[in-house]
Amino acid sequence: MLKTPPAFALSRFLGTASTFASSSSNLERHVIHHLTTESTTLTDAIQSCLAEYDKLEYTPKQLLDLGSIYTMSSEKYKRYFNSNDSNENNHKPLRTSSCSTLPPQTYIRIHWEPRRFSKTLTNDSIIFMNDHYAIIDKPSNLPCHSTVDNHLENVLHQFESLTKKPALLGGRLDHDTSGLCVLSLGINFLRYYNMLLRTKTSKILDGESFTPIRKFYRAACLVNGDSSPISVGSEIKHWLVNSISAPKKFIEEKTDPEDLECKLVVKSVSERIPILDGENVRRLYDIPAEFTEIIEVEIELLTGRTHQIRGQMKALGMPLVGDRMYYNTANADFQGEGEGEMCLQAFRLEFEEPIVGDGKAGRKMERRIKRGEMDEKDFVDLKVGGGRKVFEVDKPWNFGI
């Protein structure tokens, strides 16, 4: 959660106007904080801040269009930075896309170098759609939802632009991961799909084999010539150390009550493909010298934790091809020079198709109706019973395997 950096906080307590640039951490990456001293237009204030710090890669209009600008009134600003509860929505800076005149003491947050994503959805990316949901074949290097500094280049926004249908995210893939993701075309299916996910996790952790939803991933992994770390049918278990930082840490034994159980099953393992010194593949993916071969694995994900496959494979000594964050977790900021994308794909999805039932809205849905977030007549009770749906997509990379 972005709040205020120490130097800017000091200016607040002193009661002076200030502009402060920050780039010291991932959350505060490439950010300028500004408090206006007089009435001004938002465009002029942005331009002044960019010029002061010589950050002129983008114009104010481009940053506004991308969703890289946030503002907050003086009163809310004071409550926000004095509050211990920064999760109260009324106290948060709001993303601003329109130019307006700002009164004095207006807080502005400028993400002057927003992260850009090169891929886009097309009509061919929508592999299935009905009245309740859509299945998307997401390319790598495209996030599922808005990032803090870019609300245009993501699956949700691009899907809505293509179809003119509002959508909700049923399940999130990392922006580096390609493959199948689910978009709900209304709150009813989202409620149903979330129920499937909850049921799946609880059944697996209780040792049951049948689940209402199954997810399969394909990964290209780096190995050494002498290693044989996994075999078909093996269940791999680690514990995820609960932390907001990345890269994530996966350990073999639980050491803290907050550690999260992670399980996956290996469904297939390919033959090994040697990586020759100086080969294009090694340069393209910035592959470290200690890895000499590539294998391809198909995995069924039993639990869904952040970076789970990436972290578990790294913990086994076989990081994913192109996963520069987990090549060397001591240097997670390593970017490399190669353009090769991470080789992880959600390639198969199975779940129970819903049918319309006659159930009533539960307490959560009733609260949504009372808050005006949905009309009571729009509520539809969806339940398991429509048969098994299976979706699968082809592999986006080729190492000759």
Salt bridges, closest charged atoms under 4 A:
GLU28 OE1 - HIS33 NE2 2.94
ASP65 OD2 - LYS61 NZ 2.75
GLU88 OE1 - HIS91 ND1 3.57
GLU113 OE1 - HIS30 NE2 3.10
GLU153 OE2 - ARG116 NH2 2.52
ASP174 OD1 - ARG172 NH1 3.57
ASP174 OD2 - HIS307 NE2 3.72
ASP174 OD2 - ARG310 NH1 3.18
ASP176 OD1 - HIS175 NE2 2.93
GLU208 OE1 - LYS203 NZ 3.11
GLU235 OE2 - LYS263 NZ 3.95
GLU261 OE2 - LYS237 NZ 3.14
GLU261 OE2 - LYS263 NZ 3.72
ASP286 OD2 - ARG324 NE 2.73
GLU293 OE1 - ARG272 NH1 2.85
GLU296 OE1 - LYS395 NZ 3.19
GLU298 OE2 - ARG218 NE 3.71
GLU300 OE2 - ARG214 NE 2.72
GLU300 OE1 - LYS267 NZ 3.90
ASP323 OD1 - ARG310 NH2 2.69
GLU341 OE2 - LYS119 NZ 2.74
GLU350 OE2 - ARG348 NH2 2.83
GLU350 OE1 - ARG388 NE 3.55
GLU352 OE2 - ARG388 NH1 2.88
GLU373 OE1 - ARG368 NH1 3.14
GLU373 OE2 - ARG371 NE 2.75
ASP378 OD1 - LYS377 NZ 3.51
ASP381 OD1 - ARG191 NH1 4.00
GLU392 OE1 - ARG348 NH1 2.66
